[in-house]
Amino acid sequence: MIKATLGLTHEPFHRNQAPLLPPQQQIAEILHIHAQHGGFAVILGAPGVGKTVLREHLEQRTDRGETIVASVSRTLHSYLNLLLQLADAFKLDAPLRQLESALIQTAYAHVRERKTLYLVIDEAHLLDIGVLRKLRLLFERFPKKHLLVLLGQPDLMHTLALLPNADIKSRITYSATLWPLADPDLRAFISTELDAVRLGANTFDEAALDLILRNAQGNLRLARHLCHGSLLEACRDGQRQVSIAHVNDVLIQPHWRSHEQLIKGQVK
């Protein structure tokens, strides 16, 4: 509907390959340096601050030919199922009993071909600590020149900081946190997304933009959803500019309301 109303060829705020923002770019560059000699990285962040975009960027490095990226994101699984996900990422077909040794041999084969090896585990905060320890023991058998990257919410570091998990935490060579964006950076992000689909900078009037920034609170995912939803409401109203009324039409939806507001709404 938005494309038809505004005469666009691409859906705004729905890019398949979102560019890295400066904080993500800095982390990606440091990860690349660590990958040259091997390491263990932990990247933390609240939901919606850009960890998924960073993971997708790392996965795209496989297309360069000199890099192999094995990525796992379905972490609420048993150790065996995680091995199967790794095998699928490596395009490896091996009997279950020989899966661990086959993964190790494949990793060594890639390193002998002078390829950089990334092992990326997204949603790592959902991993059972026993499964994570088994993975740590497996990756100890991998060639030293590989980079293990755990992406997760801050609870992950709280878990690793417990004394029984010191054997895992002590192996971390790099860690970073993706924080919510400041308002000027979030404004720049919205402007870039508008430019990408050839929409003008005045697509959101100033009051609407201020309301979006206030409710997104620096969160990229929330900002993207709120901007897209507001554009949809404007198009339904036959308007080419988003006003504060269109943003409010989105904010009255239940999922945008706080827990306290939802409770009050149930009281007559």
N, C-alpha and C positions, 0 to 999 in steps of 0.2 A: 504493500500500500504506500509506503514512504517513497519508494523508488518511482512509482507511477505518478504520485502527486507532485513530487519535486523534480521529476525528469532526470533521475539519477540512473547510472548503470551499475552502481555498487551500493549495498546496504550500509548506511552509516553506523559506525560503532560496532561493526561485525566483521572486522578484517580477519582473514584466515591466518595471515602471518604478521602479527603486530610487531612493530619495531621495538627494540629494547630502549627503555628510558635510561638516563644517566646512571642511577644507582644499580640497575640490572646490568648495564654495560660494564661498569667497573668490576662487578662480581664475576661476570663472564670472562673478562680479561685475566683476572687473577686465577680463576679456575684453569684457564688454558695454560698459564705458566706452571701451575702445580702438576698438570697432566704430563708435562714434558719429562718429569723425573719420578712421578708417582706421589700419591698422597691420599688423604681422607678428609673430605670437606663436609661441613654441616651448614646448610642455609636455612634460616628460620624466618618466619613471618606469619602474621595473622591471615586468616582467609581473605582472599581478594586483593592482596598487595602486590601481586605480580610473580609469584613463584611458578605458576603454570606457564607463563610466557617465557620465563627463563628456561624451564625444562624443554619447551618446544624449540627454543633456540639451540640448546645443546643437541637435541635430537637431529636437527637439520645439519649439524656438522658432518653427519655420515655421508651426506651428498658430496662432500669435498674429496672423498676418495682416500685421503690419508688418515682418516679418523673413523673409529668404530664406536658407536654408542649403543649400549644395551640398556634399555629403559624399562623400568617396572613401576606401575602405578596402582595395581590392584593388590594392596598390601594386607587386606583382611583375609589372608589365606594361610594355609599350612606351609611349612618349609618346602615340601615337595612341589606344591603348586607354584611357589615362587621360582623354584629351579626350572620348572617347565616354562614359565614366562621368560626367564633368562635364555633358555634354549631357543625359544621362539624368536627372541630378539637377535640371537646369534645365527638364526636360520640353521639350527642344529637338530638333527634327527638321531637320537640315540636311545637304547633301552634304559628303562628307569634305573636299573641297578648300576649302570655305567654312566649315569648322567653327570655326576660330580666330576669324575675323571675326564669325561668328554669336554665339559666346560673348561676345565683347567688346560687341557691340551689345545683347545681352540684358542684360548687366550694367549698361550705361548706362540701359537702359529701366527696370530695377528701381530704380536710384538716382533717376531722374527722378520716379518714383512715391513718393519719400521712404521707401523701404524700406531697412532695414539689411541689408547683404550679408555673409554669412559663407562663407568657403571653407575647409572642414575636410578635412585629409588625415591619416588615421589610419595607423598602422604606417609612419610616414615614414622610419624608420631603414632600411627595406628598399628605399627608392627609390634607383635608380641616380643618382649625382650629376649625370651629364649630363642625365638626364630632369628632375631637380629644377631645374637651371639653365634648361632650356627652359621649364618652368612659371613660373619667376621672370620670364623675359623676357615671357611671355604676360601675366602678372598686372600687369606694368608698364604694359600698355596698358589695363587695367581702370580704371574711375573710382577716384580716390583714396580715396573713402569706402567702403572694403571692408576686411574683416579676414581675413587668411590665417592659419590655425591649423594648425601641424604638431604632431601627437601621436606620440611615439616613445620608444624606449628611450634610455638615456644615451649610447649609441654615436653617436646622431645629432649631439649637440653636439660630440663628439670629431671627427667628420667635418667639421662646419662650421668648427671652430677651425683647420683646416689653412689655410696661407697661400693656396693657390690658390682657396679658397672664401670669401675675405674679402668678395667682392662680394655674397654671400648673407648671411653673418653680420652684416655692417655694417648691414643693413636691418632687423634684429630690433628691435622696439620694446618687447617684453615677453617674458620667459621665466620659467618656474617649474618646480619639481620636486615631484612627488607622492611622498612618502616612506611607508614602511610605518608602520602605526599603532602607537602605544604600547599596552601591555596594557590600561590603563583605557579607552582609546577603543575597542579591539577588543571588550572586554566590553560596552560601551554599544551597539556595533553588533549584537552577538548578541542582547542584550536587546530592541533595537528590532525585530529580525526576528522574534523570538518573539511580541512584542506584536502585530505586524502580522497574525498568523494566530491570535491569541487563545490562545497557549500560555503556561503559567505560567513565572515566572522560575526555578523549580526544576526545569525540564525537564532540565537538565544538572546533575548533582550537582557539588559543588565540585572534587572530584578530577578528574572528566572535563573540566570547564571549564579547569582549570589545564593539563591535558595538551594540550587543543586550542590554547590560547594559546601553549604552548611550541613546538608543532610548526608552527603557522601563521606564527610570527615576524612578526606585524604585517601579513601579506599578506591582503587582503580575499578574493581568489579562493580561496586555500587554506583560509581559515577557513570560507568558505561551503560548500565541498566536504566538508570534514571534519565540519562540523556536520550537514550533510544525510546523509552516509554513516553517521554515528554514530546518528542518529535512525532510519535504515533498519534498522540492526543491532538496535537496541532493539525496534523493532516486530516484527522477525523472531523475537525472543526473547519476544514477548508482554508487553513492559514499556512503561510510559508514562514512565519516567525513564531518561535515558542515564547509564550508569555508566562507570567507567574501562575496564572489560572491553569495552564496546561500541566505545569509541574505539580501543582496541588492535586490535580486529577489523578496523578500517579501516587502521590504520597498518602492519599486516603485509602489506598488498597491495604488490606490487613497486614501483608507481609512487610510493609514499610513502617508499621506502627510498633512502638516499644511494648515490652511485656506489661508495663503498668497501664499504658493506654488501652491495650486489649482487655485487661481486667476491668477497667473503668467502663469500657463500652458494653460490657455484659450486665452492668448494674443499671437498673431502671430507676 
